[in-house]
């Protein structure tokens, strides 16, 4: 099964697939959390959305509560926080698990891909980023500490949408 074919609900509970959410276009998949020290990355993620949406690119936030319980809210609370605090316009999915026995199938595929340091395996923290092309092929993986507006991320997006 292609990465894009995996079922995943949108934050509002609407059943979907990753392909429906991305529209079959390049995307940056990010496991997000509202109460994390890295939560301010929402600002740069929203800027990427604004800068590249016209080029057929989207950011997709995948809320996760596995790291320090930093995404404890309901879907409604997550949506309200993201909208009111960061003006998030990119799509968000249902809350999922990214590691362990209950890991979402999307992340079964993603964790096989090495990051910028050549390391594959479990998600290390909130805001780990995966750049995929329109076919769902993972092009790059970035550690949580790499800011969304870092040259590594921006150049990878620009190459993908060129």
Backbone as a chain_set.jsonl record, in Angstrom:
{"seq": "XXXXXXXXXXXXXXXXXXXXXXXXXXXXXXXXXXXXXXXXXXXXXXXXXXXXXXXXXXXXXXXXXXXXXXXXXXXXXXXXXXXXXXXXXXXXXXXXXXXXXXXXXXXXXXXXXXXXXXXXXXXXXXXXXXXXXXXXXXXXXXXXXXXXXXXXXXXXXXXXXX", "coords": {"N": [[0.833, -1.18, 0.0], [0.553, 2.163, -0.865], [2.017, 5.041, 0.698], [0.306, 7.21, 0.554], [-2.18, 6.06, 0.4], [-2.987, 5.204, 2.867], [-5.477, 5.106, 5.335], [-6.535, 7.877, 7.259], [-7.985, 9.954, 9.61], [-9.209, 13.281, 9.328], [-8.668, 16.182, 11.439], [-11.19, 16.995, 12.251], [-12.535, 14.643, 12.348], [-13.455, 13.563, 9.997], [-13.315, 10.902, 7.788], [-10.533, 9.966, 5.83], [-7.722, 9.867, 3.559], [-4.132, 9.936, 3.47], [-3.362, 10.772, 0.962], [-5.679, 12.083, 0.029], [-5.69, 14.228, 1.786], [-3.275, 15.546, 1.191], [-3.707, 16.053, -1.426], [-2.353, 14.725, -3.355], [-0.028, 16.063, -3.782], [3.266, 17.511, -3.198], [4.38, 17.422, 0.222], [4.973, 18.414, 3.643], [5.218, 16.485, 6.343], [4.465, 16.567, 9.733], [4.827, 15.672, 13.081], [2.975, 17.075, 15.517], [2.569, 19.146, 18.494], [0.852, 20.889, 21.067], [1.8, 21.887, 23.485], [4.574, 22.035, 23.74], [8.086, 22.743, 23.937], [8.949, 23.204, 21.394], [6.756, 24.061, 20.038], [6.466, 26.731, 19.012], [7.405, 26.392, 16.42], [5.246, 26.182, 14.792], [4.764, 28.698, 13.692], [6.742, 29.053, 11.667], [6.093, 26.829, 10.137], [3.538, 27.524, 9.242], [4.296, 29.706, 7.717], [5.751, 28.448, 5.675], [3.629, 27.105, 4.482], [2.147, 29.306, 3.545], [4.027, 30.43, 1.777], [4.464, 28.449, -0.182], [2.129, 27.128, -0.977], [0.808, 27.906, -3.32], [2.342, 26.676, -5.161], [1.587, 24.101, -5.166], [2.124, 22.76, -2.786], [1.888, 21.5, 0.568], [1.754, 21.731, 4.132], [1.321, 19.232, 6.574], [-0.068, 18.657, 9.624], [0.297, 16.316, 12.194], [-1.075, 15.583, 14.985], [0.225, 14.46, 18.119], [0.462, 12.767, 21.198], [2.489, 11.49, 22.514], [4.926, 12.3, 23.566], [5.916, 13.363, 26.452], [3.279, 13.961, 27.098], [2.329, 16.201, 25.7], [0.366, 16.968, 23.95], [-2.404, 17.062, 24.953], [-5.06, 17.761, 24.497], [-8.497, 17.727, 23.219], [-9.762, 17.107, 19.873], [-11.156, 19.417, 19.122], [-10.068, 21.31, 20.893], [-7.391, 21.298, 20.071], [-7.664, 22.253, 17.436], [-8.71, 24.829, 17.948], [-6.603, 25.994, 19.459], [-4.47, 25.938, 17.571], [-5.49, 27.539, 15.504], [-6.201, 29.994, 16.804], [-3.821, 30.733, 18.135], [-1.648, 30.448, 16.354], [-2.614, 30.876, 13.812], [-2.992, 28.761, 12.044], [-3.41, 27.345, 8.903], [-2.983, 25.131, 7.444], [-3.7, 21.607, 6.803], [-4.722, 19.446, 9.502], [-4.477, 16.298, 11.107], [-6.277, 13.604, 12.739], [-5.472, 12.848, 16.179], [-2.63, 10.871, 16.627], [-0.5, 7.966, 17.204], [3.009, 7.769, 16.966], [5.071, 6.101, 17.51], [5.844, 2.81, 18.831], [3.609, 0.022, 19.711], [1.089, 0.847, 18.869], [1.568, 2.468, 16.758], [0.798, 4.562, 14.05], [0.06, 3.375, 10.749], [1.132, 5.026, 8.705], [3.401, 6.08, 9.872], [4.832, 3.754, 10.242], [6.031, 3.379, 7.793], [7.396, 5.844, 7.497], [9.38, 5.923, 9.553], [11.366, 4.31, 8.616], [13.001, 5.738, 7.026], [16.072, 7.469, 6.769], [17.306, 10.317, 8.63], [18.705, 13.675, 8.287], [21.164, 13.139, 9.363], [21.656, 10.577, 8.71], [20.351, 8.704, 10.237], [17.888, 6.329, 10.91], [14.736, 5.1, 12.212], [12.764, 5.131, 15.28], [10.59, 7.929, 15.992], [11.922, 10.776, 17.466], [11.039, 12.996, 18.967], [8.53, 15.589, 19.379], [7.609, 17.421, 16.43], [9.202, 16.315, 14.396], [10.126, 16.078, 11.018], [8.985, 15.19, 7.758], [9.53, 15.187, 4.378], [7.599, 14.68, 1.579], [7.062, 13.557, -1.792], [4.725, 14.117, -4.526], [3.852, 11.56, -5.101], [4.026, 10.26, -2.755], [6.476, 9.376, -1.962], [9.116, 9.399, 0.317], [11.236, 12.054, 0.584], [12.968, 13.455, 2.224], [14.062, 13.638, 5.65], [13.851, 15.326, 8.72], [15.275, 16.193, 11.816], [13.648, 17.037, 14.977], [14.802, 19.41, 16.075], [15.625, 20.883, 13.906], [14.693, 23.744, 12.398], [11.643, 24.64, 10.689], [12.07, 26.651, 8.781], [14.712, 26.467, 8.198], [17.575, 26.437, 6.06], [18.162, 23.882, 4.982], [15.654, 22.562, 4.945], [14.026, 24.356, 3.483], [15.404, 24.513, 1.012], [15.175, 21.856, 0.175], [12.391, 21.658, -0.172], [12.039, 23.59, -2.193], [13.508, 22.435, -4.304], [11.941, 20.202, -4.755], [9.486, 21.227, -5.648], [10.182, 22.553, -7.897]], "CA": [[0.0, 0.0, 0.0], [1.28, 3.432, -0.936], [1.894, 5.926, 1.854], [-0.841, 8.089, 0.352], [-3.429, 5.297, 0.475], [-3.322, 4.867, 4.249], [-6.571, 5.879, 5.93], [-6.29, 8.703, 8.443], [-9.055, 10.944, 9.72], [-8.856, 14.687, 9.535], [-8.85, 16.587, 12.831], [-12.626, 17.084, 12.546], [-13.085, 13.294, 12.384], [-13.803, 13.11, 8.661], [-12.436, 9.848, 7.283], [-9.766, 10.427, 4.678], [-6.427, 9.21, 3.362], [-3.077, 10.935, 3.368], [-3.425, 11.3, -0.407], [-6.767, 13.068, -0.046], [-5.297, 15.406, 2.56], [-2.215, 16.271, 0.479], [-4.121, 16.304, -2.803], [-1.369, 14.114, -4.247], [1.013, 17.058, -4.026], [4.33, 17.459, -2.193], [3.942, 17.828, 1.557], [5.841, 18.258, 4.794], [4.465, 15.843, 7.412], [5.085, 16.944, 11.003], [4.086, 15.311, 14.293], [2.883, 18.338, 16.235], [2.056, 19.177, 19.853], [0.494, 22.248, 21.466], [2.402, 22.317, 24.744], [5.976, 21.622, 23.637], [9.025, 23.839, 23.738], [9.116, 23.411, 19.95], [5.478, 24.493, 19.469], [6.6, 27.931, 18.174], [7.679, 26.04, 15.025], [4.016, 26.398, 14.033], [4.887, 29.959, 12.957], [7.51, 28.793, 10.442], [5.322, 25.878, 9.321], [2.494, 28.3, 8.584], [4.942, 30.526, 6.691], [6.006, 27.548, 4.539], [2.33, 26.91, 3.827], [1.828, 30.542, 2.826], [4.995, 30.665, 0.707], [4.552, 27.419, -1.222], [0.839, 26.524, -1.319], [0.506, 28.201, -4.722], [3.163, 25.78, -5.971], [1.09, 22.751, -4.981], [2.753, 22.186, -1.595], [1.174, 21.711, 1.822], [2.206, 21.175, 5.398], [0.282, 18.444, 7.238], [0.222, 18.435, 11.032], [-0.225, 15.071, 12.739], [-0.964, 15.711, 16.435], [0.676, 13.27, 18.839], [0.586, 13.015, 22.634], [3.408, 10.483, 23.042], [6.158, 12.868, 24.108], [5.664, 14.207, 27.609], [1.873, 14.351, 27.206], [2.305, 17.601, 25.282], [-0.796, 17.234, 23.096], [-3.458, 16.385, 25.712], [-6.4, 18.265, 24.2], [-9.413, 17.108, 22.263], [-9.617, 17.639, 18.514], [-11.656, 20.785, 19.111], [-9.095, 22.146, 21.594], [-6.218, 21.405, 19.197], [-8.032, 23.146, 16.331], [-8.833, 26.189, 18.478], [-5.263, 26.464, 19.802], [-3.685, 26.17, 16.345], [-6.071, 28.663, 14.779], [-6.14, 31.241, 17.566], [-2.47, 31.091, 18.562], [-0.679, 30.489, 15.255], [-3.263, 31.121, 12.528], [-2.716, 27.6, 11.197], [-4.346, 27.119, 7.806], [-2.699, 23.831, 6.806], [-4.515, 20.54, 7.375], [-4.323, 18.674, 10.664], [-5.157, 15.008, 11.169], [-6.621, 13.115, 14.059], [-4.327, 12.576, 17.032], [-2.14, 9.523, 16.37], [0.762, 7.568, 17.822], [4.059, 7.689, 15.958], [6.002, 5.058, 17.956], [5.267, 1.743, 19.649], [2.679, -0.971, 19.174], [-0.075, 1.519, 18.279], [2.06, 3.416, 15.75], [-0.039, 4.658, 12.851], [0.754, 2.784, 9.599], [1.912, 6.033, 7.972], [4.706, 6.184, 10.525], [5.584, 2.508, 10.005], [6.854, 3.65, 6.608], [8.253, 7.016, 7.672], [10.533, 5.699, 10.433], [12.389, 3.562, 7.882], [13.793, 6.709, 6.27], [17.069, 8.161, 7.598], [17.258, 11.777, 8.696], [19.852, 14.385, 7.703], [22.385, 12.57, 9.928], [21.736, 9.187, 8.278], [19.756, 7.854, 11.264], [16.488, 5.94, 10.769], [14.191, 4.557, 13.446], [11.654, 5.796, 15.958], [10.496, 9.379, 16.097], [12.636, 11.137, 18.691], [10.324, 14.009, 19.735], [7.571, 16.363, 18.597], [8.072, 18.269, 15.337], [10.063, 15.654, 13.407], [9.563, 16.475, 9.73], [9.208, 14.319, 6.602], [9.138, 15.788, 3.108], [7.203, 13.662, 0.61], [6.682, 14.081, -3.104], [3.321, 13.917, -4.862], [3.554, 10.127, -5.147], [4.135, 9.731, -1.408], [7.838, 8.943, -1.693], [9.782, 10.271, 1.277], [12.39, 12.702, -0.029], [13.892, 13.895, 3.27], [13.615, 13.593, 7.042], [14.568, 16.322, 9.499], [15.122, 16.097, 13.257], [12.81, 18.077, 15.566], [15.522, 20.653, 16.312], [15.803, 21.625, 12.646], [13.553, 24.644, 12.226], [11.014, 24.522, 9.371], [12.601, 27.635, 7.842], [16.141, 26.209, 8.002], [17.934, 26.301, 4.641], [18.048, 22.471, 4.573], [14.251, 22.264, 4.676], [13.553, 25.228, 2.421], [16.008, 24.098, -0.269], [14.579, 20.572, -0.219], [11.049, 21.962, -0.686], [12.166, 24.301, -3.469], [13.916, 21.458, -5.326], [10.828, 19.303, -5.017], [8.401, 21.88, -6.371], [10.707, 23.235, -9.089]], "C": [[0.881, 1.248, 0.0], [1.037, 4.247, 0.331], [0.629, 6.777, 1.753], [-2.178, 7.376, 0.487], [-3.865, 4.977, 1.904], [-4.47, 5.736, 4.756], [-6.091, 6.651, 7.158], [-7.377, 9.768, 8.46], [-8.459, 12.345, 9.828], [-9.15, 15.045, 10.991], [-10.328, 16.658, 13.21], [-13.313, 15.727, 12.558], [-13.493, 12.743, 11.032], [-12.808, 12.056, 8.197], [-11.77, 10.316, 5.996], [-8.592, 9.481, 4.458], [-5.382, 10.314, 3.315], [-3.084, 11.567, 1.979], [-4.523, 12.327, -0.597], [-6.364, 14.366, 0.648], [-4.236, 16.216, 1.816], [-2.631, 16.651, -0.931], [-3.151, 15.709, -3.802], [-0.255, 15.073, -4.623], [2.109, 16.92, -2.969], [3.857, 18.014, -0.853], [5.056, 17.643, 2.578], [4.968, 17.728, 5.924], [5.193, 16.084, 8.726], [4.226, 16.456, 12.159], [4.144, 16.511, 15.238], [2.324, 18.16, 17.64], [1.889, 20.628, 20.303], [1.236, 22.775, 22.686], [3.873, 21.91, 24.837], [6.855, 22.866, 23.499], [9.252, 24.157, 22.271], [7.837, 23.908, 19.272], [5.59, 25.786, 18.658], [6.993, 27.627, 16.718], [6.423, 26.159, 14.162], [4.11, 27.666, 13.185], [5.611, 29.736, 11.631], [6.791, 27.79, 9.541], [4.22, 26.611, 8.566], [3.089, 29.197, 7.502], [5.288, 29.687, 5.461], [4.717, 27.313, 3.758], [1.984, 28.129, 2.977], [2.742, 30.732, 1.613], [4.867, 29.692, -0.465], [3.232, 26.76, -1.606], [0.488, 26.739, -2.787], [1.294, 27.315, -5.682], [2.736, 24.325, -5.793], [1.69, 22.03, -3.796], [1.851, 22.426, -0.389], [1.959, 21.142, 2.995], [1.04, 20.356, 5.929], [0.735, 18.206, 8.673], [-0.468, 17.173, 11.518], [-0.054, 15.114, 14.261], [-0.634, 14.375, 17.11], [0.904, 13.64, 20.304], [1.596, 12.082, 23.287], [4.65, 11.048, 23.719], [5.819, 13.841, 25.23], [4.219, 14.649, 27.762], [1.623, 15.768, 26.741], [1.225, 17.943, 24.257], [-2.019, 16.566, 23.741], [-4.883, 16.72, 25.277], [-7.215, 17.4, 23.262], [-9.144, 17.695, 20.878], [-10.054, 19.097, 18.448], [-10.662, 21.734, 19.778], [-7.834, 22.351, 20.753], [-6.503, 22.4, 18.07], [-8.094, 24.599, 16.802], [-7.465, 26.777, 18.798], [-4.481, 26.831, 18.538], [-4.185, 27.385, 15.578], [-5.856, 29.98, 15.522], [-4.723, 31.688, 17.867], [-1.519, 31.287, 17.389], [-1.304, 30.724, 13.878], [-3.071, 29.976, 11.543], [-3.819, 27.417, 10.16], [-4.111, 25.765, 7.13], [-3.509, 22.735, 7.495], [-3.863, 19.851, 8.57], [-5.118, 17.369, 10.658], [-5.619, 14.738, 12.593], [-5.345, 12.898, 14.86], [-3.933, 11.109, 16.83], [-0.923, 9.222, 17.236], [1.777, 7.355, 16.705], [5.113, 6.631, 16.288], [5.213, 3.968, 18.671], [4.262, 0.871, 18.928], [1.478, -0.353, 18.476], [0.329, 2.555, 17.226], [1.143, 3.386, 14.53], [0.737, 4.087, 11.668], [1.551, 3.78, 8.756], [3.316, 6.115, 8.557], [5.502, 4.883, 10.468], [6.525, 2.703, 8.819], [7.847, 4.783, 6.861], [9.5, 6.72, 8.498], [11.637, 4.878, 9.768], [13.38, 4.486, 7.171], [14.802, 7.386, 7.196], [16.913, 9.684, 7.535], [18.523, 12.38, 8.078], [21.188, 13.881, 8.254], [22.57, 11.102, 9.545], [21.12, 8.204, 9.262], [18.278, 7.615, 10.985], [15.997, 5.469, 12.13], [13.115, 5.442, 14.038], [11.75, 7.318, 15.911], [11.088, 9.769, 17.453], [11.893, 12.142, 19.558], [9.292, 14.662, 18.834], [8.304, 17.163, 17.515], [9.188, 17.636, 14.499], [9.362, 15.824, 12.06], [9.952, 15.497, 8.622], [8.685, 15.021, 5.366], [8.82, 14.658, 2.141], [6.868, 14.322, -0.718], [5.21, 13.745, -3.365], [2.895, 12.466, -4.959], [3.632, 9.483, -3.771], [5.509, 9.181, -1.072], [8.489, 9.932, -0.729], [11.09, 10.756, 0.677], [13.432, 13.078, 1.021], [13.216, 13.773, 4.632], [14.49, 14.554, 7.839], [14.248, 16.164, 10.98], [14.265, 17.236, 13.796], [13.513, 19.418, 15.765], [15.8, 21.465, 15.071], [14.54, 22.449, 12.424], [12.959, 24.487, 10.822], [11.554, 25.508, 8.335], [14.12, 27.534, 7.679], [16.416, 26.018, 6.507], [17.822, 24.86, 4.144], [16.626, 22.134, 4.152], [13.764, 23.065, 3.474], [14.118, 24.808, 1.058], [15.434, 22.776, -0.752], [13.16, 20.769, -0.788], [11.153, 22.613, -2.06], [12.593, 23.361, -4.592], [12.743, 20.561, -5.723], [9.747, 19.945, -5.863], [8.865, 22.578, -7.652], [10.253, 22.565, -10.374]], "O": [[1.831, 1.357, 0.776], [-0.021, 4.148, 0.953], [-0.036, 7.031, 2.757], [-3.207, 8.026, 0.671], [-4.99, 4.528, 2.123], [-4.436, 6.959, 4.621], [-5.338, 6.132, 7.982], [-7.651, 10.405, 7.443], [-7.362, 12.545, 10.348], [-9.813, 14.283, 11.694], [-10.684, 16.41, 14.362], [-14.526, 15.647, 12.753], [-13.845, 11.568, 10.928], [-11.6, 12.288, 8.212], [-12.393, 10.988, 5.174], [-8.49, 8.433, 5.095], [-5.713, 11.487, 3.141], [-2.838, 12.765, 1.839], [-4.336, 13.323, -1.296], [-6.657, 15.46, 0.165], [-4.292, 17.446, 1.812], [-1.98, 17.481, -1.568], [-3.114, 16.124, -4.96], [0.387, 14.915, -5.661], [1.895, 16.271, -1.945], [3.05, 18.942, -0.793], [5.958, 16.825, 2.398], [4.081, 18.43, 6.41], [6.395, 15.838, 8.829], [3.039, 16.775, 12.229], [5.215, 16.908, 15.697], [1.686, 17.151, 17.942], [2.696, 21.489, 19.954], [1.294, 23.987, 22.898], [4.346, 21.493, 25.894], [6.412, 23.904, 23.007], [9.697, 25.254, 21.933], [7.831, 24.151, 18.066], [4.859, 25.933, 17.678], [6.92, 28.515, 15.868], [6.52, 26.229, 12.937], [3.587, 27.7, 12.072], [5.14, 30.186, 10.586], [6.87, 27.89, 8.317], [3.993, 26.349, 7.385], [2.451, 29.424, 6.474], [5.139, 30.153, 4.332], [4.715, 27.32, 2.527], [1.575, 27.993, 1.823], [2.285, 31.146, 0.547], [5.128, 30.061, -1.61], [3.22, 25.902, -2.488], [-0.071, 25.849, -3.428], [0.961, 27.212, -6.863], [3.445, 23.415, -6.221], [1.76, 20.801, -3.797], [1.138, 23.427, -0.326], [2.726, 20.19, 2.85], [-0.115, 20.743, 5.752], [1.793, 17.622, 8.91], [-1.662, 16.977, 11.29], [0.995, 14.725, 14.774], [-1.139, 13.32, 16.729], [1.467, 14.691, 20.61], [1.562, 11.9, 24.504], [5.361, 10.303, 24.394], [5.478, 14.998, 24.983], [3.946, 15.611, 28.48], [0.795, 16.472, 27.32], [1.17, 19.065, 23.754], [-2.601, 15.639, 23.177], [-5.82, 16.02, 25.66], [-6.71, 16.485, 22.612], [-8.391, 18.658, 20.735], [-9.405, 19.916, 17.799], [-10.435, 22.84, 19.286], [-7.274, 23.447, 20.726], [-5.688, 23.278, 17.785], [-7.585, 25.494, 16.127], [-7.188, 27.925, 18.453], [-3.901, 27.914, 18.454], [-3.389, 28.169, 15.063], [-5.387, 30.96, 14.943], [-4.437, 32.885, 17.86], [-0.677, 32.185, 17.415], [-0.587, 30.765, 12.878], [-2.997, 30.203, 10.335], [-5.002, 27.344, 10.494], [-4.937, 25.308, 6.34], [-3.953, 22.905, 8.631], [-2.644, 19.696, 8.642], [-6.281, 17.34, 10.255], [-5.388, 15.524, 13.511], [-4.262, 12.778, 14.288], [-4.782, 10.219, 16.858], [-0.388, 10.101, 17.91], [1.451, 6.83, 15.641], [5.95, 6.302, 15.447], [4.065, 4.172, 19.065], [4.083, 0.96, 17.713], [0.905, -0.97, 17.578], [-0.47, 3.412, 16.849], [0.765, 2.319, 14.045], [1.948, 4.287, 11.579], [2.554, 3.401, 8.151], [4.299, 6.207, 7.823], [6.722, 4.902, 10.629], [7.67, 2.25, 8.839], [9.013, 4.684, 6.478], [10.578, 7.218, 8.174], [12.735, 4.769, 10.313], [14.462, 4.059, 6.767], [14.441, 7.831, 8.285], [16.459, 10.248, 6.539], [19.306, 11.684, 7.432], [22.236, 14.163, 7.674], [23.517, 10.454, 9.992], [21.335, 6.997, 9.145], [17.504, 8.561, 10.84], [16.763, 5.443, 13.094], [12.62, 6.37, 13.399], [12.83, 7.899, 15.806], [10.778, 9.147, 18.469], [12.087, 12.153, 20.774], [9.191, 14.325, 17.655], [9.469, 17.527, 17.675], [10.028, 18.35, 13.951], [8.137, 15.725, 11.979], [11.091, 15.036, 8.554], [7.517, 15.407, 5.316], [9.652, 13.783, 1.903], [6.449, 15.479, -0.77], [4.54, 13.159, -2.516], [1.703, 12.166, -4.904], [3.34, 8.296, -3.625], [5.694, 8.583, -0.012], [8.424, 11.145, -0.929], [11.948, 9.955, 0.307], [14.633, 13.03, 0.754], [11.991, 13.799, 4.752], [15.707, 14.597, 7.662], [13.085, 16.017, 11.356], [14.158, 18.284, 13.16], [12.878, 20.464, 15.636], [16.179, 22.632, 15.173], [13.448, 21.9, 12.28], [13.693, 24.228, 9.868], [11.502, 25.232, 7.136], [14.742, 28.417, 7.087], [15.572, 25.494, 5.78], [17.427, 24.637, 3.0], [16.414, 21.494, 3.122], [13.161, 22.51, 2.555], [13.386, 24.757, 0.069], [15.227, 22.588, -1.951], [12.782, 20.121, -1.764], [10.437, 22.232, -2.986], [12.096, 23.474, -5.713], [12.584, 20.211, -6.892], [9.149, 19.281, -6.71], [8.054, 23.124, -8.4], [10.606, 23.016, -11.464]]}, "num_chains": 1, "name": "protein.A"}
